[in-house]
Amino acid sequence: MDIRIVVFIVAASIVGVVLLATIGTHYGKVKPSDNGYESNGELIYMTGYNKDGERIGFTGGPQWLYMHGGSCVTCHGARGEGGIVPMMCSKPTPAIAYEELVEHGMTEEDIKKAITLGVDDEGEPLDPCMPRWKLSERDLNDLVDYLKELSERKATS
C-alpha cells in the first residue's frame, strides 16, 4: 500500500476522533437561556439536567425512569400541581409548589430531605416511586427556589 494512503487514513482517523471528542463534550449541554428556561432550578425541574448540561442522578423511583429519563415535571406537572399517577406507581403525586409543602408543615430543610433522601418531615420514607435525587448543593438550592417561584406564579394566576 502506498505510504501516502496510509498517512491519509491515519490523519483522517485522528481528525475524526478529535471532532467526535469535541462534539461529545458539548453535546447535550443545556443552558437555561438556550431553551427558554429562566433559571437553573426551572431547567432541573423541567428537564432533569442542570445548567452545566449534567444529568441529575438519582436512586429509587420507578424503573422506567432509568431507561427513559425524567424530571420533577414528569410526575408533579408543569405547575407542581401533582395529582398524576406515574406509570408503575399506585398513588397520585402530591402538589409540590413551595407554599403547598409549607402549608403541610414542611420547612425548607424538610423539602430538601424529601428531594434527596426520600423522607417526609417526620423522617418517614416517602412512596417508593419518589426518586432520591443526587443534587449538588447549588442545584438543590436552585430547585427549591424554583418551587418557591411556582408558588408565586400560582398566586398571581
Helices and strands as residue ranges (DSSP letters): H 3-26, G 32-35, H 40-47, E 57-59, H 64-68, H 72-76, H 98-103, H 108-117, E 132-134, H 137-156
